[in-house]
Amino acid sequence: MEKPVARVARVRLLSRDGYHLAYLGDADIPIVYGTDTNQVYAPNSSMGLPVAPALDHLVAALAACMYGTLAGALLGRSVPYEQASFLATAEGYIVPIGHVQRVQSVAIAYTLAVPDAWQEATMRALKVHARGCPVHQTLSASIAITWSATLQVGNEHIMLHQEAH
């Protein structure tokens, strides 16, 4: 039996001047994609908007969702942290499969400083956050997703990581 739909994501696509324009929902400003999957970042299109390959946006969407889900898990546990200390970077490894490119894996790295008393709660939030991320749940069957974290707890630095399943 099919599950009920929670929400419908709507995207309107147009081609202009050699670019694909994706309007998400009712947005007036598009996300601009190049037509060449080998394209690297372009400073802007003829419309004055930044351009990045679509697969890079996929990596960014995953990283943003994981970051936001972890922030929510920390908030749910009342973990106090300085917002400026909470950073994430992501690297997506894109490989050719025949004539097509695909994201093979994504590695997300967090940096976060928390007070000594909140180490355990922070580690629990890290342990469960991927399960609560809808983008992770959508992509993890086809993309190897890993995360690592450098926690500053008082004067100590703790390294954690989660391998892909």
Disulfide bonds with the S-S distance in Angstrom:
none
